[in-house]
Amino acid sequence: MLPWNNPKRSKFGRWLDREGIEQTEFAERAKVSRNTVWRLCNKKDYIPTPKILKKIIDTVKKIDKNKDINDFFN
C-alpha cells in the first residue's frame, strides 16, 4: 500500500504525502527528530509539546503559508 493511501495516516501525514515531502526531509527542515515526525504522521492522537509544535508549524508555513495548526490538529 502506498503511504498516501494509508487510512491510518494523520492529517499531517497525508499533507506531507501530497506535498511529496519525506518525513526525514521535514524533520531536518524543522530541526526535530525523525521519531517526532513519524509520530505526527502515524499517530492521530499524538500532540507534540508546544516548543516542538511551534517548530513544526513554522516549517509548514514556509512550505504553504495558508496552513495553520487547525488544519492538522483538532
N, C-alpha and C positions, 0 to 999 in steps of 0.2 A: 504494500500500500504506500502510495506517495505521501510524504509528510503533509502536504496541503489538503489531502483528502481525509486525514485522520480526524474523526469526530471528537476525539479526546483532547485535541489541541485547544488551548485557551484562545481568547480573542487576540491577545498579544502574539501568540504563536502563529495564528492564521495571518495576522498582519505581516509578520516577518516573512512568511512564506510568499504572500502576494507581492511583497516588495523585492523578493529574491535575495534577501539578506540572510546569510548563515548565522547561526547562533554564536559561533566563535568570533565572527567578524563584529557582530553587535557588541559582544562582551568587551572586545578590545576598544571599540569606539567609546563605550560608556565607562570604561575602566572599572568594570565589575567582574566577578568570577564567571566562568562558563557554567558552573553549577547553578548560580543565581539565574542566569538567562534560561537554562534548561527548566528550572522550576517555574519561571514565569510562563514558559511556553507549554508546559505539560501538566501543571497542577493548577486547575482552575480556582482552587481555594487559597492559593499562596498569595500572601500580601507581604511585600518586602518592607524593610524598615524605612522610615521617612528619608533618611540620607540616601539609601540605595534608590528609592523611588524617584527622588529628585534627579539623580544621575540618569536614570532610565528615561524619564520624561524629557529632560534637556536634550538627550541624544535623539529621541524620537522627533522632537521639534526641529532638529537640524535636518532631518530627512523629510518630514512632512509638517509644515507649520500649522496645518489645520487640525492636527490631532491634539487631544489633551487627555488627561488622566481618566476622565469618564468614558472614553472610548474603549478602555481596556479593563477597568475595574469598576465594580458596582458600589 
